[in-house]
Structure formats: C-alpha cells, structure tokens
C-alpha cells in the first residue's frame, strides 16, 4: 500500500511538473511566432509580430530576388510596368501577422498539430512575402492603365432591327480590361518573382439580344429616328453614349408609361456624366450632362413617328440644330421629364444605339404597324420681332392630320449647332 501511494504521489508530481513546463512553454510562445517559421527566407521564429516586421524591414533587401519590371501582355501587345509605377512595397506587417497565424489561428486540432510540428519536430514553415501597392497615388500607373483600357475596349453591339430591311441583326459581345484585377496580378507576380502578367479582360454583354427581342415578342419596327452629333466635344459625346445605353432595351407593357428621368436618373458626376454645355434660360451655361437632351429629343421623334403620344414633354428655350424646329425635348431631373405611354395592345421596346457620329432610337413593337407616320412644322405667327411660334403636325396612315405641339422660341437664335 505504501508503495502504491508513493508511486501515485510521484506520478502526480510528474504530471504537475509536466503541466507546469507545458504552461511555461505555452505562456512563452503564445505571443510569439513559432520556431521554424520564415518569411521570404528570413527566419522570424521566436519573435513578436512587431519584432518580425522590423526585422524584415532591416534585412529584406539582402534577400530580395523580386523583379524590378513586370511585362503586361495582351495578344501581341506588351507594356512595361516598374515596381515604382504601382508604388509596390513589401507588406511587412501583413507578413508578420501571417507568420504569427501559424499555430495561433484555425481550429484547436489545427493549432495543436502546428505546435507539435514546429516545437517538437522543428519543421520549416515558409511564408511568402506579401506585397501591397497604392497605385491610385501614382500617375504612371494611371497612365498605363488608361492606355491599356483604351486599346482593349470594344463596345458591345446590341441586337436590333435594321430599319432598311426589317431583319434582326444579332448582338456582339464587347470587351474591357479589368485593370483592378490586373494590378492584383502584378502585385502577386512581384511577390512570387515572376516577370510577366497577362492583362485580365472581361466580356461586355450586350443590353439587347436576339433572345430578348423574341421573348419580349417585339419584332416589328414601328419607327426609327437618327440625329447627328459630329462636331461635339468628347464630354458631350460621352454623355450621349451613356444616356443612350441607359434607355436601350427598355421594355414597356401595354398601358405602361415610360419616364426618362426614372430610367436615366440624375445626370451627376457620380452617375458617370461629364461636364458639358447646357441650355438654361436661352443661354449656354456649363453643367454636367450636356448632350443628354439630344438623346431625349431623338427618342421624342421616334415616339412621334411610331404613332405614340407623349404624356409629358417640354421644349428647350432655344432651337437646336440637330432636329427640325419644334421637334426637340429637354429634361431636368425632378423638374422636367419626358414621358410617353404604350397605348398599343402589345409590348414595346426602345432600341437605342450610337454609331460613329450618329444616334439612332427605334421603337420596336409586338404588333405590325398599320403604316408610316410623318411630321411637318410651320411658323404660325410672330407677335414680337424676336419671337417665333413653331407648330408641329403629324400625318397618320389613316389620313389623320394631328397638331402635336405649339412652341415658342427666340427667332434671333433660330438655329444653333449643339446642346
């Protein structure tokens, strides 16, 4: 009995000593990186994360084997990017945290296995040195990214009804360079010692496909109208293109009303619009979104030629040069809108596209049109020397002769180049 008691006491003592030793080991290594861990070939085991970070700053250059220049490729095109172009630097703190995570993160079983591997088996655990970049702060990267994006970009082409033949022309996907993802790959290449990266390219899906036209049961061209914008500056063309894409593909059920402001929203910088001149109170003034009204005007004329009647429309305070007098329309978010209702018994679709220096808006319907509509205008009176009144009429295929609008303009500005 005495022997058994003695052995029990000795066993308990051994357990206490072992537990105490284990506790000291855990206490010591809990805040430290486990032994055998290195970052990019630099040993950091036994260090606190902040010590490891500082050690990397001091010793990394002697161990650096990363490329100074990365070659970006796309098809047969190449661009050279230096580390300095993307402001690429090793992420010391992140590297230290990744090293510390070995045996200190994950499930209990995973942590236990890491402690056994590093403390007892003394295995080597290598952590690749992560890099980071602040490319938005470098003009060099922005210039490279803009150049690549311009070379690669191809706009998607929507399926549309050819006004001349009435046949559906199939859609074509576009492409654009994903420079954010490409930058991520550049940083990875620097970290991994690679000197070449393929530019990431994404497909741009069209807004309208032949399937959309088929599913919408719209296959008859009711009307199409085109305006020109040759001579417009780049910002104005950008705004026209952006607004055109926004209204393109809009499907209206029978009885549904279209609101330009609801579809396009406010013309702000945040929405992607750019500064360009606008007509305000019979003057051209700087604003954001100049040119959008040409999209509204083109749509307005297509609506009239399709035999539809606008429910809300307001003209400019000046005549514009891209449509005949009296056939313009303007919008101003939350104040002035352009609206029309689908008064047919079938679906309608707005198909809008920019091609070279022209904008075409078509109204496609599910029912075959009875015939073609035509528009005409005349100046009906001049009550004052500087004012003219323009009357617009529509002739229908059934012989109707309908007055659409009577608008007032200053006659001294009878024609202007653009808005």
KADAMO-V182888 format. One record per residue. RES is the residue in three letters. PSI is psi in degrees with one decimal (none if undefined). D_LAST is the distance of its C-alpha to the last C-alpha in whole Angstrom. Layout:
# KADAMO-V182888
res = (RES & RES)
psi = (PSI & PSI)
d_last = (D_LAST & D_LAST)
This chain:
# KADAMO-V182888
res = (UNK & UNK & UNK & UNK & UNK & UNK & UNK & UNK & UNK & UNK & UNK & UNK & UNK & UNK & UNK & UNK & UNK & UNK & UNK & UNK & UNK & UNK & UNK & UNK & UNK & UNK & UNK & UNK & UNK & UNK & UNK & UNK & UNK & UNK & UNK & UNK & UNK & UNK & UNK & UNK & UNK & UNK & UNK & UNK & UNK & UNK & UNK & UNK & UNK & UNK & UNK & UNK & UNK & UNK & UNK & UNK & UNK & UNK & UNK & UNK & UNK & UNK & UNK & UNK & UNK & UNK & UNK & UNK & UNK & UNK & UNK & UNK & UNK & UNK & UNK & UNK & UNK & UNK & UNK & UNK & UNK & UNK & UNK & UNK & UNK & UNK & UNK & UNK & UNK & UNK & UNK & UNK & UNK & UNK & UNK & UNK & UNK & UNK & UNK & UNK & UNK & UNK & UNK & UNK & UNK & UNK & UNK & UNK & UNK & UNK & UNK & UNK & UNK & UNK & UNK & UNK & UNK & UNK & UNK & UNK & UNK & UNK & UNK & UNK & UNK & UNK & UNK & UNK & UNK & UNK & UNK & UNK & UNK & UNK & UNK & UNK & UNK & UNK & UNK & UNK & UNK & UNK & UNK & UNK & UNK & UNK & UNK & UNK & UNK & UNK & UNK & UNK & UNK & UNK & UNK & UNK & UNK & UNK & UNK & UNK & UNK & UNK & UNK & UNK & UNK & UNK & UNK & UNK & UNK & UNK & UNK & UNK & UNK & UNK & UNK & UNK & UNK & UNK & UNK & UNK & UNK & UNK & UNK & UNK & UNK & UNK & UNK & UNK & UNK & UNK & UNK & UNK & UNK & UNK & UNK & UNK & UNK & UNK & UNK & UNK & UNK & UNK & UNK & UNK & UNK & UNK & UNK & UNK & UNK & UNK & UNK & UNK & UNK & UNK & UNK & UNK & UNK & UNK & UNK & UNK & UNK & UNK & UNK & UNK & UNK & UNK & UNK & UNK & UNK & UNK & UNK & UNK & UNK & UNK & UNK & UNK & UNK & UNK & UNK & UNK & UNK & UNK & UNK & UNK & UNK & UNK & UNK & UNK & UNK & UNK & UNK & UNK & UNK & UNK & UNK & UNK & UNK & UNK & UNK & UNK & UNK & UNK & UNK & UNK & UNK & UNK & UNK & UNK & UNK & UNK & UNK & UNK & UNK & UNK & UNK & UNK & UNK & UNK & UNK & UNK & UNK & UNK & UNK & UNK & UNK & UNK & UNK & UNK & UNK & UNK & UNK & UNK & UNK & UNK & UNK & UNK & UNK & UNK & UNK & UNK & UNK & UNK & UNK & UNK & UNK & UNK & UNK & UNK & UNK & UNK & UNK & UNK & UNK & UNK & UNK & UNK & UNK & UNK & UNK & UNK & UNK & UNK & UNK & UNK & UNK & UNK & UNK & UNK & UNK & UNK & UNK & UNK & UNK & UNK & UNK & UNK & UNK & UNK & UNK & UNK & UNK & UNK & UNK & UNK & UNK & UNK & UNK & UNK & UNK & UNK & UNK & UNK & UNK & UNK & UNK & UNK & UNK & UNK & UNK & UNK & UNK & UNK & UNK & UNK & UNK & UNK & UNK & UNK & UNK & UNK & UNK & UNK & UNK & UNK & UNK & UNK & UNK & UNK & UNK & UNK & UNK & UNK & UNK & UNK & UNK & UNK & UNK & UNK & UNK & UNK & UNK & UNK & UNK & UNK & UNK & UNK & UNK & UNK & UNK & UNK & UNK & UNK & UNK & UNK & UNK & UNK & UNK & UNK & UNK & UNK & UNK & UNK & UNK & UNK & UNK & UNK & UNK & UNK & UNK)
psi = (-43.0 & -37.7 & -42.9 & -41.6 & -40.5 & -42.6 & -37.7 & -41.3 & -41.9 & -41.4 & -43.0 & -38.7 & -41.4 & -42.5 & -40.8 & -44.9 & -43.7 & -43.5 & -39.6 & -41.5 & -43.0 & -40.0 & -40.1 & -39.0 & -47.1 & -43.6 & -39.2 & -46.0 & -13.1 & -43.7 & -0.4 & 160.4 & 134.9 & 153.2 & 151.8 & -3.0 & 131.5 & 156.9 & 112.9 & 32.2 & -3.8 & 119.3 & 130.7 & 7.1 & 140.0 & -4.2 & 151.2 & 153.3 & -40.9 & -31.8 & -39.9 & -41.1 & -44.7 & -37.8 & -38.8 & -41.2 & -37.5 & -29.9 & -3.5 & -39.6 & -37.0 & -20.2 & 6.3 & 127.1 & 21.3 & 147.7 & 149.1 & -24.6 & 134.3 & 134.6 & 122.7 & 135.7 & 145.8 & 118.3 & -120.3 & 9.4 & 144.4 & 148.8 & 142.3 & 131.3 & 123.0 & 158.2 & -37.8 & -24.7 & -31.8 & 11.1 & 43.4 & 130.0 & 150.9 & 141.3 & 85.5 & -47.7 & -42.1 & -38.7 & -44.0 & -39.2 & -38.1 & -38.7 & -40.8 & -29.3 & -20.3 & 112.2 & -2.4 & 3.0 & 161.9 & -167.8 & 165.4 & -40.9 & -40.4 & -41.7 & -42.6 & -43.3 & -39.1 & -40.3 & -43.9 & -44.0 & -43.0 & -39.0 & -37.6 & -50.0 & -16.7 & 46.5 & 153.1 & 131.5 & 110.6 & 132.0 & 122.2 & 142.7 & 116.8 & 151.1 & 160.9 & 160.8 & 152.0 & 62.4 & -25.5 & -15.9 & -1.5 & 126.0 & -30.3 & -46.5 & -39.8 & -40.0 & -42.8 & -45.6 & -42.3 & -40.8 & -46.5 & -44.5 & -39.3 & -38.7 & -41.6 & -29.5 & 130.5 & 121.2 & 144.5 & 148.1 & 126.6 & 153.6 & 141.8 & 162.0 & 122.5 & 118.2 & -25.3 & -38.6 & -20.2 & 6.2 & 152.0 & 123.7 & 124.5 & 158.5 & 161.9 & 130.7 & 148.2 & -170.3 & 153.5 & 148.9 & 130.2 & 88.7 & -24.0 & -46.1 & -37.0 & -40.5 & -41.1 & -40.6 & -34.6 & -44.8 & -40.7 & -40.4 & -40.9 & -44.5 & -33.9 & -1.6 & 14.8 & 152.1 & 12.8 & 140.3 & 134.7 & 131.4 & 132.0 & 127.7 & 133.4 & 147.9 & 143.4 & 109.8 & 145.9 & 156.2 & -32.2 & 128.0 & 167.1 & -32.2 & -39.4 & -43.7 & -40.7 & -44.5 & -32.8 & -5.5 & 40.4 & 113.7 & 6.6 & 129.6 & 111.5 & -40.6 & 156.1 & 139.7 & 139.8 & 137.3 & 156.1 & 148.9 & 29.7 & 137.7 & -11.5 & 151.2 & 172.5 & -39.7 & -41.0 & -41.3 & -39.6 & -45.7 & -39.9 & -46.2 & -43.0 & -47.7 & -34.6 & -43.8 & -33.7 & -37.1 & -17.8 & 133.5 & 0.8 & 127.0 & 130.0 & 124.8 & 163.4 & 128.6 & -11.4 & 142.2 & 137.7 & 134.1 & 119.4 & -44.4 & -34.3 & -37.1 & -45.7 & -36.1 & -173.3 & 140.6 & 85.5 & 165.5 & -38.9 & -29.6 & -2.9 & -0.6 & 157.7 & 160.1 & 135.7 & 158.6 & 144.5 & 157.7 & 120.3 & 118.0 & 51.3 & 24.5 & 152.7 & 122.4 & 152.3 & 140.4 & -176.2 & 125.7 & 8.3 & 133.7 & -21.6 & -33.5 & -21.3 & -32.9 & -44.5 & -45.0 & -42.7 & -42.9 & -43.8 & -44.5 & -37.9 & -39.1 & -45.3 & -43.5 & -18.3 & -1.5 & 9.3 & 160.6 & 123.4 & 143.6 & -15.3 & 127.5 & 139.4 & 137.9 & 168.5 & 167.5 & -7.0 & 153.2 & 146.1 & 156.2 & -4.4 & -0.1 & 160.3 & 157.4 & 138.5 & 0.0 & 29.8 & 165.8 & 147.1 & 161.7 & 155.6 & 117.8 & 134.3 & 1.3 & -54.1 & 128.0 & 163.8 & 125.0 & 150.5 & 159.0 & 143.9 & 99.7 & 8.8 & 174.9 & 13.3 & 171.5 & 153.3 & 147.8 & 138.3 & 121.5 & 113.5 & 136.4 & 146.3 & 130.1 & 117.5 & -116.0 & 27.9 & 155.3 & 126.7 & 130.0 & 128.2 & 146.9 & 116.7 & 134.4 & 167.1 & -9.3 & 141.0 & 129.3 & 151.5 & -22.5 & -170.2 & 147.1 & 154.1 & 155.4 & 148.4 & 163.5 & 163.0 & 151.1 & 119.4 & -26.1 & 160.4 & 96.6 & -25.5 & 152.9 & -27.8 & 13.5 & 138.7 & 147.9 & 126.8 & 128.2 & 131.3 & 132.9 & 151.3 & 130.0 & 128.6 & 165.0 & -16.8 & 10.2 & 1.8 & 148.3 & 100.8 & 130.6 & 125.6 & -44.3 & 159.1 & 115.5 & 152.1 & 133.8 & 154.6 & 124.1 & -22.9 & -12.7 & 46.3 & -29.2 & 133.1 & 159.0 & -49.9 & 167.2 & none)
d_last = (108 & 108 & 107 & 104 & 103 & 103 & 101 & 99 & 98 & 98 & 95 & 93 & 94 & 92 & 89 & 89 & 89 & 86 & 84 & 84 & 83 & 80 & 79 & 79 & 77 & 75 & 74 & 74 & 72 & 69 & 67 & 68 & 66 & 69 & 71 & 70 & 66 & 65 & 61 & 60 & 64 & 64 & 67 & 66 & 68 & 70 & 67 & 65 & 62 & 61 & 64 & 62 & 59 & 60 & 63 & 60 & 58 & 61 & 62 & 59 & 59 & 62 & 62 & 58 & 57 & 54 & 52 & 50 & 47 & 45 & 44 & 41 & 41 & 39 & 40 & 41 & 39 & 40 & 39 & 42 & 41 & 44 & 45 & 44 & 40 & 40 & 42 & 45 & 48 & 51 & 51 & 54 & 54 & 53 & 56 & 58 & 57 & 57 & 61 & 62 & 61 & 64 & 66 & 64 & 62 & 62 & 65 & 68 & 70 & 67 & 68 & 72 & 71 & 69 & 72 & 75 & 73 & 72 & 75 & 78 & 77 & 75 & 72 & 70 & 66 & 63 & 60 & 57 & 55 & 52 & 49 & 46 & 42 & 40 & 37 & 34 & 36 & 36 & 33 & 35 & 35 & 31 & 31 & 33 & 32 & 28 & 30 & 32 & 29 & 27 & 30 & 31 & 28 & 27 & 25 & 27 & 26 & 26 & 29 & 27 & 28 & 28 & 26 & 29 & 32 & 32 & 33 & 32 & 31 & 32 & 31 & 31 & 31 & 29 & 31 & 30 & 32 & 33 & 34 & 35 & 38 & 39 & 39 & 42 & 43 & 43 & 45 & 48 & 48 & 49 & 51 & 53 & 54 & 51 & 49 & 47 & 44 & 42 & 39 & 38 & 35 & 34 & 33 & 30 & 30 & 28 & 27 & 28 & 32 & 34 & 36 & 33 & 32 & 36 & 37 & 34 & 36 & 32 & 33 & 32 & 28 & 27 & 24 & 21 & 18 & 16 & 12 & 12 & 10 & 12 & 11 & 9 & 11 & 13 & 12 & 9 & 11 & 13 & 11 & 11 & 14 & 16 & 14 & 16 & 19 & 19 & 19 & 21 & 25 & 25 & 28 & 28 & 32 & 33 & 32 & 30 & 26 & 23 & 21 & 18 & 18 & 22 & 21 & 18 & 19 & 18 & 15 & 17 & 18 & 21 & 20 & 19 & 15 & 14 & 12 & 9 & 7 & 6 & 6 & 10 & 13 & 11 & 10 & 8 & 10 & 11 & 11 & 12 & 10 & 7 & 6 & 9 & 7 & 7 & 11 & 12 & 11 & 13 & 15 & 16 & 16 & 19 & 20 & 21 & 22 & 25 & 26 & 25 & 24 & 22 & 23 & 20 & 17 & 15 & 12 & 9 & 11 & 9 & 9 & 7 & 8 & 9 & 11 & 14 & 14 & 15 & 14 & 11 & 11 & 10 & 12 & 14 & 17 & 20 & 19 & 16 & 17 & 17 & 20 & 23 & 26 & 28 & 31 & 32 & 36 & 34 & 32 & 28 & 26 & 23 & 22 & 19 & 19 & 17 & 19 & 18 & 15 & 15 & 14 & 17 & 18 & 22 & 24 & 27 & 30 & 34 & 35 & 35 & 33 & 35 & 32 & 29 & 27 & 25 & 22 & 22 & 21 & 22 & 22 & 25 & 25 & 25 & 26 & 25 & 24 & 21 & 20 & 20 & 20 & 19 & 21 & 21 & 24 & 25 & 28 & 30 & 33 & 35 & 35 & 33 & 30 & 28 & 26 & 23 & 21 & 21 & 18 & 17 & 15 & 16 & 17 & 17 & 13 & 13 & 11 & 8 & 7 & 4 & 0)
